[in-house]
Amino acid sequence: DVPSNEQLIAHSHTTEQIADELNTIVDLGGKVLDVIVTHPIYGSITVNLIISNRRDVQEFVHKIETKQTKPLKELTDDIHYHTVEAESEEVLDSIEKALAEKKYLLS
């Protein structure tokens, strides 16, 4: 078994940037386990995603576009969290660095 490392990462970006955000994570070897938003009335809402490759990203974005629905992040002014899994801390660090360079990380 490959050892697994997980990190909760805070994000903020536009709906149009969802595919780029998720592709950035999976291209660097990460798996997006979930999305979490903290709603002022309903509290913490967590939904499992399990996105581990570009096909998963494409299917997820396609569902958002064709189901005429809004992503959870729109409930919280684009602020959301992903639990990201990777085989090492180094991979998680490179994912966080790439997301920071694209200004997707919440400061």
C-alpha positions as a Markdown table, in Angstrom:
| # | Residue | x | y | z |
|---|---|---|---|---|
| 1 | Asp | 0.0 | 0.0 | 0.0 |
| 2 | Val | 1.1 | 3.5 | -0.8 |
| 3 | Pro | 1.3 | 5.8 | 2.2 |
| 4 | Ser | -1.3 | 8.5 | 2.1 |
| 5 | Asn | -1.1 | 12.1 | 3.2 |
| 6 | Glu | -4.1 | 14.4 | 3.4 |
| 7 | Gln | -4.3 | 18.2 | 3.7 |
| 8 | Leu | -7.3 | 20.5 | 4.1 |
| 9 | Ile | -6.7 | 23.4 | 1.7 |
| 10 | Ala | -8.8 | 26.6 | 1.6 |
| 11 | His | -9.6 | 28.0 | -1.8 |
| 12 | Ser | -11.4 | 30.9 | -3.4 |
| 13 | His | -11.8 | 31.3 | -7.2 |
| 14 | Thr | -14.5 | 31.9 | -9.8 |
| 15 | Thr | -16.8 | 29.2 | -11.1 |
| 16 | Glu | -15.0 | 29.4 | -14.5 |
| 17 | Gln | -11.8 | 28.4 | -12.7 |
| 18 | Ile | -13.1 | 25.2 | -11.2 |
| 19 | Ala | -11.7 | 22.9 | -14.0 |
| 20 | Asp | -8.3 | 24.6 | -13.8 |
| 21 | Glu | -8.2 | 24.4 | -10.0 |
| 22 | Leu | -9.0 | 20.7 | -10.0 |
| 23 | Asn | -6.8 | 19.9 | -13.0 |
| 24 | Thr | -3.9 | 21.6 | -11.2 |
| 25 | Ile | -4.4 | 19.3 | -8.2 |
| 26 | Val | -4.7 | 16.0 | -10.2 |
| 27 | Asp | -2.0 | 16.8 | -12.7 |
| 28 | Leu | 0.5 | 17.1 | -9.8 |
| 29 | Gly | -0.6 | 13.8 | -8.3 |
| 30 | Gly | -3.3 | 14.8 | -5.9 |
| 31 | Lys | -6.8 | 13.4 | -5.4 |
| 32 | Val | -9.6 | 15.8 | -4.3 |
| 33 | Leu | -11.6 | 13.8 | -1.7 |
| 34 | Asp | -14.3 | 16.4 | -1.0 |
| 35 | Val | -15.5 | 20.0 | -1.0 |
| 36 | Ile | -16.5 | 21.7 | 2.2 |
| 37 | Val | -18.3 | 25.0 | 2.8 |
| 38 | Thr | -19.1 | 26.7 | 6.0 |
| 39 | His | -22.6 | 28.2 | 5.7 |
| 40 | Pro | -23.7 | 31.0 | 8.2 |
| 41 | Ile | -27.0 | 29.2 | 8.9 |
| 42 | Tyr | -26.4 | 25.5 | 8.0 |
| 43 | Gly | -22.9 | 25.2 | 9.3 |
| 44 | Ser | -20.3 | 23.0 | 7.7 |
| 45 | Ile | -21.5 | 21.1 | 4.6 |
| 46 | Thr | -19.2 | 18.4 | 3.2 |
| 47 | Val | -19.7 | 16.5 | -0.1 |
| 48 | Asn | -17.5 | 13.7 | -1.2 |
| 49 | Leu | -16.0 | 14.3 | -4.7 |
| 50 | Ile | -13.2 | 11.7 | -5.2 |
| 51 | Ile | -11.7 | 13.4 | -8.2 |
| 52 | Ser | -8.3 | 11.8 | -9.2 |
| 53 | Asn | -7.8 | 12.5 | -12.9 |
| 54 | Arg | -8.7 | 14.8 | -15.8 |
| 55 | Arg | -11.7 | 12.6 | -16.8 |
| 56 | Asp | -13.2 | 13.0 | -13.3 |
| 57 | Val | -12.7 | 16.8 | -13.5 |
| 58 | Gln | -14.3 | 16.9 | -17.0 |
| 59 | Glu | -17.3 | 14.9 | -15.8 |
| 60 | Phe | -17.7 | 17.0 | -12.6 |
| 61 | Val | -17.6 | 20.3 | -14.6 |
| 62 | His | -19.9 | 18.9 | -17.2 |
| 63 | Lys | -22.5 | 18.0 | -14.5 |
| 64 | Ile | -22.3 | 21.6 | -13.2 |
| 65 | Glu | -22.8 | 23.0 | -16.6 |
| 66 | Thr | -25.6 | 20.7 | -17.9 |
| 67 | Lys | -27.6 | 20.3 | -14.7 |
| 68 | Gln | -28.0 | 24.1 | -14.5 |
| 69 | Thr | -27.0 | 24.1 | -10.9 |
| 70 | Lys | -24.5 | 26.1 | -8.8 |
| 71 | Pro | -21.4 | 24.8 | -7.1 |
| 72 | Leu | -21.5 | 24.9 | -3.3 |
| 73 | Lys | -18.8 | 27.5 | -3.2 |
| 74 | Glu | -21.4 | 30.0 | -4.5 |
| 75 | Leu | -23.2 | 29.8 | -1.1 |
| 76 | Thr | -20.1 | 31.2 | 0.6 |
| 77 | Asp | -18.8 | 33.9 | -1.7 |
| 78 | Asp | -16.5 | 31.4 | -3.5 |
| 79 | Ile | -14.8 | 30.3 | -0.2 |
| 80 | His | -14.5 | 26.5 | 0.1 |
| 81 | Tyr | -12.1 | 23.8 | 1.2 |
| 82 | His | -10.9 | 20.6 | -0.4 |
| 83 | Thr | -9.3 | 17.7 | 1.4 |
| 84 | Val | -6.5 | 16.7 | -0.9 |
| 85 | Glu | -4.8 | 13.3 | -0.7 |
| 86 | Ala | -1.3 | 12.6 | -2.1 |
| 87 | Glu | 1.4 | 10.0 | -1.7 |
| 88 | Ser | 3.7 | 12.4 | 0.0 |
| 89 | Glu | 4.0 | 15.7 | 1.8 |
| 90 | Glu | 6.2 | 16.9 | -1.1 |
| 91 | Val | 3.4 | 16.3 | -3.5 |
| 92 | Leu | 1.0 | 18.2 | -1.3 |
| 93 | Asp | 3.5 | 21.1 | -1.0 |
| 94 | Ser | 3.9 | 21.3 | -4.8 |
| 95 | Ile | 0.1 | 21.3 | -5.2 |
| 96 | Glu | -0.2 | 24.1 | -2.6 |
| 97 | Lys | 2.5 | 26.1 | -4.3 |
| 98 | Ala | 0.9 | 25.8 | -7.7 |
| 99 | Leu | -2.5 | 26.8 | -6.4 |
| 100 | Ala | -0.9 | 29.8 | -4.6 |
| 101 | Glu | 0.8 | 30.9 | -7.9 |
| 102 | Lys | -2.6 | 30.8 | -9.6 |
| 103 | Lys | -4.1 | 32.8 | -6.6 |
| 104 | Tyr | -6.6 | 30.1 | -5.8 |
| 105 | Leu | -5.5 | 29.7 | -2.2 |
| 106 | Leu | -7.4 | 31.6 | 0.4 |
| 107 | Ser | -4.9 | 33.8 | 2.3 |
